[in-house]
Amino acid sequence: MSSSTFCSMPFTVNGNLKLVQWGNVIYSSNKLAAYQPLKLAAARKLLDEIAKRTRGSVADLQITECADGGNFGNSNAIDDLFGESVMDCVCNHMDEQYIIDQLRYCSSEGILELGELYHALTIKTGIWFNKFVATALVNMYAKCGQIDNGKMIFDRMSCIDVASCNSMICGYVSNGMLSEAFAFFIEMCYLDIVPNHYTYSILLSACGASTAVKEGKQLHAQIVKLKFMALTAVVNSALTMYSKFGMIEEAENLFQGLAERNIISWTAFISGLYHQKAFNKALAQFCLMRKNNLEPNEYTFSVALSCAASVQYHDYGRALHAQVIKHGIISMVFVGTAIIDMYSKCAEPSGARKQLEEMGGMASCASWNAVIIGLVRNDEVAAALEVFHKMLNNDIACDEYTFSATLKACSLLPSLAICRQVHSRVVKGKFGTNLHVASSLIETYAQCGNSEDAEKAFYLTSTPDVVTFNAMIGAYSQYGYPTKAKFLFEKMVEKRILPTSFTFLAVISACSHCGSVQQGREFFESMTRNYGILPEEKHYSCMVDLLSRSGQLENALEFINKLPNEPSAAIWRPFLAGCRYHGTLEMAELAASKILEHEPGDASVYVTLSNMYVEAGKLSDALKQRALMKSKSMQKEPGCSWLEVNAKIHRFFSGDRRHIDTPKVYYKLENLMQKIQTDYYNLAKTSLLNPEVGQVTEEKCLFHSERLAVCFGLLNLPKGTTIRVFKNIRICLDCHTTMKHISKITNRDIIIRDNYRFHHFKQGCCSCGDFW
């Protein structure tokens, strides 16, 4: 083999293509032990033909040959590696530097079994007494999560220096043991070992990660006293720490005082501004960095892209994307994921998917998650589920964020069948105990019309947190189970879990659904009095709904007039619904005028007033409302209902005849209506309005979308299966009455979710108690 061939032979080391160059001294990679089995024969042949060999290259190859076909987690492979003949052979071809290099590799990759092998080799050869080798062993065990073993080696070291102490401190920090790290730091003083700048950098980073503000400030004071502030690396650590604390003024003072700012300094400061949501200022600093002729790295670009995404600067994001391509780092995980997130937040999910495809095998779980979350955010739920399926086919390991985003897509569709499939993946991946995933499961099952499984998911959670409680309380509220919602709220308080703004919104809504005015008032008042939570617009709107639905319209109007801010359309809308329910036309006119002041294009206001005028016998006023709608080219949102049958969503509109099973559905509905006895069934007067003013006739009311969907379910779902139907607008009184009778005649549970709540019809009764 010629020398020119030697100089150009590529080797794959841990999946990275490296060019091994040969000169008078042979270069030995500290990662040679991870050669793939297929490369061993070529490596052995190459080694035999080399004139000069280092000890490391021979030792590497013999260890690798021994492990050929096995893995370091296999006990038989380890036994082979510890075999006497192999040990003797390897020991003849290694030195201290070789061992240190291998232990450093084990630390970075977290390969404990291989590290233990090299530990055994150091004991056999006696070189573990070397302080550099011992320090490398301490670092290896600490980084591999075996901090006690690391401490044992440290205690037996004959010569301790600041490097070995730093390894222990770094080990404690990497294992989340901040208190132990500081205790060891104090112990260094008793060992007469003076901490160096690296010691302080480790501890500052640890304080930032754990939000230890008091300790961080004390370390800062010591750094100033020891005159380490002249070192850029130390100041960068302090700058990063203060940024994570959210103390941006202190971070800015440090940044401005830096004599030499490197890319780490700029990235830390820009990142701090981003986390404080000072997105424009962060982008301005990024531009200033470029003017100072400093080239951004992958992390700097990632933060800048995140800032552009947060303020939806689409063009700026595209410009950053172009710069990333120019710098040749487009395939790197962090920046690639940031580009995906930027396109998603700028409502361009196609750009996000294209970036994911271009990343190819370099795309991480976080990259896939960003695409799924972006599609869900842009209401492309079917596409989100498709990406999740593709992610599984590509054998990408899912995490809790993957499952939460996918479950959110299921809840928006909604698809109970897919939700159950994802749940099985959650169980298989052992994410069932994760609170983030558990909360998503509760919410998704509830939104898919299955409160029983939502309840099971909640009670299977061993230590529910505030988010988990909120999800279940919200589900009880939507299903009209106020007693359960209140009980869970009390249980939450008993466990000393502080309720949030959403918790109170859910329990007040639960009170609204059952007309518990006094209890709703008490919850509302306790928000500020007991927990210091200021009410938001949603809470005010919920209180108006509570009072209005209960018939206390005067009190509701008084409540609105006393609000600290001008009432918006969201406040007046539930008041209008209350007026409609109780037939108070004069107040309804007031509410309608207020809503139209804020949202003049709301067609539902004109429809509501038109209906009320007809009921009051004011046909001319009703015609005026319809004329106004026509002149403004407004149309009422058509009623649409859908349900899932055999993992497919079927949609129906009022009077719809486009479905392939229309003849069967209509025949089934007509038969059901004939079975409903006329002596206890009367069409609600709201559905028998004058066709001259555009109102629905009895025939149209008969074929409302939810009725068609329910009949389709009766025809296609197995006997005894609960029929779950979802509707985009509120169910009318006539259909509500009809569903009660159908549930009794067919002996079938029917669950309908409209735009306000769930209705569970069973044996002629509804969970709402006819109060909605």
Secondary structure as UniProt FT lines:
FT   HELIX           3..8
FT   STRAND          10..13
FT   TURN            14..15
FT   STRAND          16..19
FT   TURN            30..31
FT   HELIX           32..34
FT   HELIX           37..39
FT   HELIX           40..49
FT   HELIX           55..66
FT   TURN            67..69
FT   TURN            72..73
FT   HELIX           75..81
FT   HELIX           84..91
FT   TURN            92..93
FT   HELIX           96..109
FT   HELIX           112..125
FT   HELIX           127..129
FT   HELIX           131..143
FT   TURN            144..145
FT   HELIX           147..155
FT   HELIX           162..174
FT   TURN            175..176
FT   HELIX           178..190
FT   TURN            191..192
FT   HELIX           197..210
FT   HELIX           213..225
FT   TURN            226..227
FT   TURN            229..230
FT   HELIX           232..245
FT   HELIX           248..256
FT   HELIX           263..275
FT   TURN            276..277
FT   HELIX           279..291
FT   TURN            292..293
FT   HELIX           298..310
FT   TURN            311..312
FT   HELIX           314..326
FT   TURN            327..328
FT   TURN            330..331
FT   HELIX           333..345
FT   TURN            346..347
FT   HELIX           349..359
FT   HELIX           360..362
FT   HELIX           365..377
FT   TURN            378..379
FT   HELIX           381..393
FT   TURN            394..395
FT   HELIX           400..412
FT   TURN            413..414
FT   HELIX           416..428
FT   TURN            429..430
FT   TURN            432..433
FT   HELIX           435..447
FT   TURN            448..449
FT   HELIX           451..459
FT   HELIX           466..479
FT   HELIX           482..494
FT   TURN            495..496
FT   HELIX           501..514
FT   HELIX           517..531
FT   HELIX           537..549
FT   TURN            550..551
FT   HELIX           553..561
FT   HELIX           569..582
FT   HELIX           585..598
FT   TURN            600..601
FT   HELIX           603..615
FT   TURN            616..617
FT   HELIX           619..631
FT   TURN            632..633
FT   STRAND          640..645
FT   TURN            646..647
FT   STRAND          648..653
FT   TURN            654..655
FT   TURN            660..661
FT   HELIX           662..675
FT   TURN            678..680
FT   HELIX           685..687
FT   HELIX           691..693
FT   HELIX           698..702
FT   HELIX           705..716
FT   TURN            719..720
FT   STRAND          723..727
FT   HELIX           733..746
FT   STRAND          750..753
FT   STRAND          758..762
FT   TURN            763..764
FT   STRAND          765..766
FT   TURN            767..770
//
